[in-house]
């Protein structure tokens, strides 16, 4: 655990974007791209003005409603299917569009949709998974922006089970690209030490088939 904590510290102390993963993909951590004032304002807006709904999933034939809440936005009414459920994208708000534009400039990427996740506290997390749904295309970029509580983000290699972690700060950006989804799973582990909310925005590029 001490070695892992040191890795987290070293990653977060880098001044320039760096690849968290040792091989088989890229997970570029940019650190904080919003100053504290802007990050606080964005978090306040997201908590108060987004139409949050509890996420739903179909697992082993059972319909499950999660404590974590989500929202799905896009350039048009994209249908996005994951965990056995289909969501239809809402129209962008001006605030979300402004955040998307900034992320595109920083990453030189292009995104037409965003899945938002609201974790009320450390009792809410996300288990091991990878984002490889058909609508995302092959090896597409996913840009993840975090506001609120600082949370640990874990990667686990699908073959050898090696783990790598990074601490996602308030106002930070992490971009997963290349073969990351094909070779690695990721999670947000639960923790009793966190009592404040975290909002995560994952900007994506949906494709037409």
KEFIKOL-867862 format. One line per 3 residues: their letters; for each residue x, y, z of N, C-alpha, C, O. Coordinates in steps of 0.02 Angstrom, whole numbers, plus 50000, padded with zeros to 5 digits. Layout:
residues N
a = X Y Z X Y Z X Y Z X Y Z  ...
This chain:
residues 209
xxx = 50041 49940 50000 50000 50000 50000 50043 50063 50000 50027 50112 49966  50098 50062 50038 50143 50120 50041 50172 50134 49972 50179 50191 49952  50191 50080 49936 50219 50088 49869 50167 50118 49822 50184 50161 49782
xxx = 50104 50096 49827 50051 50121 49785 50038 50195 49799 50029 50234 49753  50037 50213 49863 50027 50283 49880 50082 50328 49852 50069 50384 49831  50144 50302 49853 50200 50340 49825 50191 50349 49750 50207 50403 49724
xxx = 50165 50297 49716 50152 50302 49644 50100 50356 49631 50108 50398 49586  50046 50356 49671 49994 50407 49663 50025 50477 49671 50009 50522 49632  50067 50486 49720 50097 50551 49734 50142 50573 49676 50140 50631 49656
xxx = 50182 50527 49650 50227 50543 49596 50189 50564 49533 50208 50612 49499  50135 50528 49519 50094 50545 49460 50065 50614 49467 50067 50653 49419  50037 50630 49525 50003 50694 49534 50051 50753 49539 50029 50810 49531
xxx = 50115 50740 49552 50162 50795 49557 50192 50816 49490 50228 50865 49487  50178 50779 49437 50206 50796 49372 50175 50861 49347 50115 50872 49353  50217 50904 49317 50194 50969 49293 50165 50964 49223 50126 51007 49203
xxx = 50183 50913 49185 50159 50905 49117 50118 50841 49112 50127 50795 49152  50073 50838 49062 50032 50777 49053 50076 50715 49047 50127 50716 49013  50057 50661 49080 50097 50600 49080 50053 50539 49075 49996 50540 49099
xxx = 50079 50487 49046 50043 50424 49037 50046 50383 49102 50100 50364 49124  49989 50370 49131 49986 50331 49193 50002 50257 49180 50031 50224 49223  49985 50232 49121 49992 50161 49107 50063 50144 49084 50094 50183 49048
xxx = 50090 50087 49105 50157 50067 49086 50162 50039 49015 50216 50040 48985  50106 50014 48988 50106 49983 48921 50033 49970 48901 49987 49980 48941  50023 49947 48839 49957 49927 48815 49904 49981 48821 49848 49968 48843
xxx = 49920 50042 48802 49871 50095 48803 49898 50159 48832 49955 50162 48856  49857 50210 48830 49875 50275 48858 49819 50301 48903 49761 50301 48883  49837 50323 48962 49792 50358 49007 49829 50421 49029 49867 50420 49077
xxx = 49818 50475 48993 49856 50536 49002 49824 50578 49057 49767 50600 49051  49862 50589 49111 49837 50630 49166 49866 50700 49159 49926 50710 49159  49821 50750 49153 49840 50819 49143 49844 50858 49208 49866 50915 49209
xxx = 49823 50827 49263 49817 50864 49325 49758 50912 49322 49712 50901 49284  49759 50965 49362 49704 51012 49364 49708 51060 49304 49759 51092 49293  49653 51064 49266 49649 51110 49209 49603 51168 49225 49599 51215 49186
xxx = 49568 51166 49282 49526 51221 49305 49556 51247 49371 49576 51208 49413  49558 51313 49379 49580 51339 49443 49525 51327 49495 49470 51308 49477  49541 51338 49558 49495 51319 49612 49428 51356 49606 49375 51326 49616
xxx = 49430 51421 49589 49368 51459 49584 49323 51430 49529 49263 51420 49541  49352 51417 49470 49311 51390 49415 49287 51320 49431 49230 51302 49416  49330 51279 49461 49310 51211 49478 49252 51211 49528 49206 51171 49522
xxx = 49256 51256 49577 49201 51261 49626 49136 51283 49593 49082 51257 49609  49141 51331 49547 49082 51355 49512 49051 51301 49469 48990 51293 49468  49093 51262 49434 49067 51208 49393 49034 51154 49436 48980 51129 49418
xxx = 49064 51137 49492 49035 51087 49536 48967 51110 49561 48919 51072 49562  48962 51173 49582 48899 51200 49607 48845 51197 49553 48788 51178 49566  48864 51216 49491 48816 51213 49436 48792 51141 49423 48732 51128 49417
xxx = 48839 51095 49421 48823 51025 49405 48777 50995 49458 48731 50957 49441  48790 51010 49520 48749 50981 49574 48678 51010 49574 48631 50975 49592  48671 51073 49555 48607 51107 49561 48564 51106 49498 48503 51110 49502
xxx = 48596 51101 49439 48558 51113 49378 48555 51054 49329 48521 51059 49278  48590 51000 49343 48587 50942 49299 48528 50898 49320 48516 50889 49380  48493 50871 49272 48436 50827 49285 48462 50756 49299 48462 50713 49255
xxx = 48483 50745 49361 48513 50681 49380 48459 50627 49388 48404 50640 49413  48477 50566 49368 48433 50508 49378 48475 50449 49401 48532 50441 49380  48446 50408 49444 48482 50349 49466 48496 50304 49406 48453 50294 49363
xxx = 48557 50278 49402 48575 50234 49347 48540 50167 49355 48522 50146 49410  48529 50134 49298 48496 50069 49297 48539 50019 49259 48577 50038 49214  48534 49956 49278 48573 49904 49245 48536 49838 49247 48495 49827 49292
xxx = 48550 49796 49199 48523 49727 49199 48582 49680 49210 48626 49674 49167  48582 49646 49267 48637 49602 49284 48609 49534 49305 48569 49529 49351  48632 49482 49269 48610 49413 49284 48534 49408 49285 48505 49373 49326
xxx = 48503 49444 49237 48431 49440 49231 48392 49483 49280 48331 49481 49281  48427 49522 49321 48395 49564 49370 48400 49638 49352 48452 49660 49327  48346 49675 49364 48346 49747 49353 48370 49781 49416 48340 49774 49469
xxx = 48426 49819 49411 48456 49850 49469 48456 49926 49461 48473 49952 49407  48437 49962 49513 48441 50035 49515 48497 50053 49563 48496 50034 49621  48546 50090 49538 48605 50106 49578 48595 50169 49620 48553 50210 49604
xxx = 48634 50175 49673 48634 50236 49713 48665 50294 49673 48644 50351 49679  48715 50278 49634 48748 50328 49592 48699 50355 49540 48658 50318 49514  48703 50420 49526 48659 50451 49477 48698 50470 49414 48759 50481 49417
xxx = 48662 50475 49358 48694 50489 49294 48653 50539 49254 48595 50553 49270  48684 50565 49201 48650 50606 49151 48689 50598 49085 48750 50586 49087  48656 50604 49029 48686 50589 48964 48666 50644 48915 48607 50656 48903
xxx = 48717 50678 48887 48706 50735 48842 48743 50723 48776 48791 50684 48773  48720 50756 48722 48754 50747 48658 48734 50799 48606 48688 50838 48616  48771 50798 48550 48757 50844 48494 48687 50832 48467 48655 50879 48443
xxx = 48664 50771 48471 48595 50754 48453 48573 50697 48498 48610 50677 48543  48513 50670 48487 48485 50621 48533 48515 50551 48523 48480 50504 48505  48581 50546 48534 48615 50481 48529 48585 50432 48578 48569 50449 48635
xxx = 48577 50370 48556 48560 50316 48601 48624 50281 48622 48665 50263 48580  48633 50273 48687 48694 50242 48714 48672 50184 48758 48637 50193 48808  48694 50124 48740 48675 50064 48777 48734 50036 48815 48786 50020 48785
xxx = 48727 50028 48880 48777 49995 48922 48741 49965 48981 48688 49989 49002  48769 49912 49009 48739 49875 49064 48668 49853 49049 48626 49849 49093  48655 49840 48985 48590 49814 48966 48534 49866 48962 48476 49847 48953
xxx = 48551 49931 48969 48501 49984 48966 48521 50036 48914 48580 50050 48904  48470 50065 48881 48483 50115 48830 48461 50184 48856 48406 50192 48881  48506 50234 48849 48492 50302 48868 48492 50346 48805 48531 50333 48760
xxx = 48448 50396 48803 48446 50443 48747 48473 50510 48770 48452 50536 48822  48519 50538 48731 48554 50599 48752 48508 50659 48754 48464 50669 48712  48520 50701 48806 48487 50765 48813 48526 50818 48774 48584 50807 48756
xxx = 48494 50875 48762 48527 50930 48727 48578 50964 48774 48565 50973 48833  48636 50982 48746 48688 51014 48786 48662 51076 48822 48619 51112 48795  48688 51089 48881 48679 51154 48913 48739 51198 48893 48790 51171 48871
xxx = 48732 51263 48899 48787 51307 48880 48849 51295 48923 48905 51300 48899  48839 51279 48987 48895 51265 49031 48933 51203 49010 48994 51202 49010  48897 51151 48994 48929 51089 48972 48966 51098 48906 49021 51071 48897
xxx = 48937 51137 48861 48971 51151 48797 49036 51188 48808 49086 51175 48775  49036 51236 48855 49097 51273 48870 49151 51227 48897 49210 51234 48879  49132 51180 48940 49180 51133 48967 49206 51086 48912 49265 51071 48910
xxx = 49161 51064 48868 49181 51021 48812 49232 51057 48767 49281 51027 48747  49219 51120 48752 49264 51159 48709 49334 51164 48741 49384 51157 48706  49336 51176 48806 49401 51181 48839 49438 51114 48838 49499 51112 48825
xxx = 49402 51060 48850 49433 50993 48849 49459 50977 48779 49513 50948 48772  49421 50995 48728 49443 50981 48659 49507 51020 48643 49552 50994 48610  49511 51081 48666 49571 51121 48654 49632 51092 48690 49687 51089 48662
xxx = 49622 51070 48751 49678 51043 48789 49701 50975 48763 49761 50960 48767  49656 50935 48735 49673 50868 48714 49682 50861 48639 49705 50809 48615  49664 50913 48601 49663 50909 48528 49618 50853 48504 49628 50825 48450
xxx = 49568 50837 48543 49520 50785 48526 49454 50814 48504 49445 50875 48503  49407 50770 48485 49340 50792 48465 49290 50747 48500 49296 50686 48500  49240 50778 48531 49190 50741 48569 49120 50768 48552 49111 50828 48542
xxx = 49072 50723 48548 49004 50744 48531 48953 50723 48584 48893 50728 48572  48976 50699 48641 48930 50675 48692 48967 50673 48759 49028 50677 48762  48928 50666 48813 48957 50664 48879 48912 50625 48927 48853 50639 48932
xxx = 48941 50576 48961 48907 50540 49014 48931 50568 49080 48991 50567 49095  48884 50592 49121 48900 50621 49186 48882 50572 49241 48830 50540 49238  48925 50567 49291 48912 50524 49349 48916 50565 49413 48962 50606 49421
xxx = 48869 50556 49457 48868 50589 49522 48876 50538 49577 48833 50494 49587  48932 50543 49614 48945 50501 49672 48932 50544 49734 48971 50590 49747  48880 50529 49772 48860 50572 49828 48913 50574 49883 48922 50625 49916
xxx = 48948 50518 49892 49001 50514 49943 49043 50451 49929 49034 50419 49877  49088 50434 49975 49132 50377 49964 49097 50309 49965 49127 50260 49944  49035 50306 49989 48997 50244 49988 48975 50225 49918 48953 50168 49906
xxx = 48981 50272 49872 48963 50259 49802 49026 50255 49760 49070 50298 49765  49029 50204 49718 49087 50195 49675 49067 50161 49611 49008 50158 49594  49116 50135 49575 49104 50100 49512 49150 50040 49510 49211 50048 49517
xxx = 49122 49981 49499 49162 49920 49497 49203 49914 49433 49199 49956 49388  49243 49861 49430 49287 49850 49372 49246 49845 49308 49198 49807 49305  49267 49882 49257 49233 49880 49192 49279 49912 49140 49331 49940 49157
xxx = 49260 49907 49077 49293 49944 49024 49240 49971 48977 49186 49942 48971  49255 50026 48944 49206 50060 48900 49221 50042 48828 49262 50073 48795  49186 49990 48804 49198 49968 48735 49133 49957 48697 49129 49916 48652
xxx = 49081 49995 48716 49016 49987 48684 49020 50004 48610 49063 50043 48589  48976 49973 48570 48980 49981 48497 48976 50053 48475 49008 50073 48427  48936 50094 48509 48926 50163 48489 48989 50205 48493 48992 50259 48464
xxx = 49039 50182 48531 49100 50221 48540 49152 50209 48486 49201 50246 48481  49142 50159 48445 49192 50145 48394 49252 50108 48424 49249 50085 48482  49306 50102 48386 49365 50064 48407 49420 50111 48431 49439 50158 48396
xxx = 49446 50098 48491 49502 50137 48519 49489 50212 48520 49535 50251 48507  49427 50231 48535 49411 50303 48536 49432 50334 48603 49436 50299 48654  49445 50399 48602 49465 50434 48662 49405 50445 48709 49349 50455 48686
xxx = 49418 50442 48774 49370 50461 48825 49406 50510 48871 49455 50492 48903  49380 50571 48875 49410 50623 48917 49369 50631 48980 49309 50647 48978  49400 50619 49037 49365 50617 49101 49385 50677 49144 49443 50685 49162
xxx = 49336 50719 49160 49347 50778 49202 49314 50765 49270 49258 50741 49274  49349 50782 49324 49325 50770 49392 49317 50835 49431 49360 50879 49428  49261 50841 49466 49248 50897 49510 49226 50870 49578 49189 50821 49582
xxx = 49248 50904 49631 49225 50884 49698 49276 50842 49734 49336 50854 49729  49252 50793 49771 49295 50752 49813 49350 50719 49774 49339 50694 49718  49410 50718 49802 49467 50683 49772 49457 50608 49780 49447 50584 49835
xxx = 49460 50572 49725 49449 50499 49727 49506 50463 49690 49536 50490 49644  49520 50402 49712 49569 50360 49680 49537 50325 49620 49481 50301 49624  49575 50321 49565 49552 50289 49504 49601 50233 49488 49660 50245 49480
xxx = 49576 50171 49484 49619 50112 49475 49613 50084 49405 49560 50084 49375  49670 50061 49379 49672 50021 49318 49695 49950 49335 49736 49941 49380  49669 49900 49299 49690 49831 49308 49697 49798 49239 49649 49796 49201
xxx = 49757 49773 49225 49768 49741 49160 49727 49678 49154 49723 49638 49201  49696 49668 49096 49651 49611 49087 49687 49544 49087 49658 49493 49106  49750 49543 49065 49786 49480 49061 49826 49463 49124 49815 49411 49154
xxx = 49871 49507 49144 49915 49491 49201 49891 49520 49267 49923 49508 49319  49835 49558 49266 49804 49585 49327 49846 49638 49362 49833 49654 49420  49898 49664 49329 49936 49718 49359 49891 49779 49371 49847 49794 49331
xxx = 49903 49814 49427 49861 49871 49444 49903 49936 49446 49960 49936 49468  49871 49989 49424 49901 50056 49426 49846 50104 49450 49788 50096 49430  49864 50152 49491 49814 50199 49517 49837 50271 49508 49897 50285 49504
xxx = 49788 50316 49503 49801 50387 49501 49748 50422 49543 49690 50401 49543  49767 50474 49578 49719 50513 49618 49692 50570 49576 49730 50612 49552  49626 50571 49566 49595 50621 49524 49575 50681 49566 49532 50677 49610
xxx = 49606 50737 49552 49596 50798 49591 49536 50838 49568 49510 50826 49513  49514 50885 49610 49460 50931 49594 49480 50975 49535 49528 51013 49540  49442 50969 49480 49458 51008 49420 49509 50977 49374 49539 51011 49333
xxx = 49519 50911 49381 49572 50877 49342 49545 50843 49279 49484 50835 49271  49591 50824 49236 49575 50792 49172 49617 50730 49162 49678 50731 49171  49585 50674 49143 49618 50612 49125 49590 50589 49058 49529 50586 49050
xxx = 49633 50574 49010 49611 50551 48944 49634 50480 48932 49694 50466 48934  49587 50436 48919 49602 50366 48902 49597 50359 48826 49547 50378 48796  49649 50331 48795 49649 50325 48723 49687 50263 48700 49716 50227 48740
xxx = 49686 50252 48634 49721 50194 48606 49689 50129 48628 49628 50122 48628  49731 50081 48648 49706 50014 48666 49690 50008 48741 49685 49952 48766  49682 50063 48775 49669 50061 48847 49607 50019 48863 49610 49976 48907
xxx = 49551 50032 48829 49490 49996 48845 49495 49922 48827 49465 49879 48860  49534 49906 48775 49543 49837 48755 49586 49797 48804 49577 49737 48811  49633 49831 48836 49683 49796 48877 49675 49806 48952 49701 49766 48991
xxx = 49639 49859 48973 49635 49875 49044 49562 49885 49065 49521 49909 49026  49547 49865 49127 49485 49884 49159 49499 49942 49207 49557 49955 49224  49447 49977 49228 49456 50030 49277 49399 50032 49326 49345 50004 49313
xxx = 49411 50063 49383 49359 50067 49435 49370 50130 49479 49424 50159 49480  49316 50149 49514 49320 50199 49568 49301 50161 49631 49242 50148 49642  49350 50143 49674 49334 50102 49733 49296 50143 49786 49305 50203 49792
xxx = 49254 50109 49823 49219 50141 49879 49267 50153 49936 49317 50118 49944  49252 50204 49977 49293 50219 50035 49251 50254 50088 49210 50297 50072  49262 50236 50150 49226 50267 50206 49255 50336 50223 49226 50373 50263
xxx = 49312 50353 50195 49347 50414 50212 49321 50476 50176 49338 50532 50195  49278 50467 50125 49252 50522 50086 49179 50535 50104 49138 50490 50101  49164 50597 50122 49095 50615 50139 49065 50667 50092 49006 50683 50097
xxx = 49105 50693 50045 49081 50744 49999 49068 50715 49929 49094 50661 49913  49028 50749 49888 49011 50723 49822 49067 50733 49771 49109 50778 49777  49066 50692 49720 49110 50699 49662 49068 50693 49599 49025 50649 49594
xxx = 49080 50738 49552 49047 50734 49486 49101 50721 49434 49153 50754 49432  49088 50672 49392 49134 50651 49340 49101 50660 49272 49046 50635 49261  49134 50695 49226 49109 50704 49158 49154 50666 49111 49214 50678 49108
xxx = 49125 50619 49073 49165 50580 49025 49143 50599 48954 49090 50577 48931  49185 50639 48921 49170 50662 48853 49190 50607 48804 49244 50578 48809  49145 50593 48757 49153 50536 48712 49136 50557 48639 49106 50609 48627
xxx = 49157 50514 48593 49139 50524 48522 49096 50465 48500 49122 50410 48490  49032 50476 48493 48987 50425 48468 48992 50422 48392 49001 50472 48359  48986 50361 48365 48991 50353 48293 48926 50323 48266 48890 50288 48302
xx = 48912 50337 48202 48853 50308 48169 48873 50244 48134 48925 50240 48102  48831 50194 48140 48844 50130 48108 48798 50121 48048 48801 50070 48013
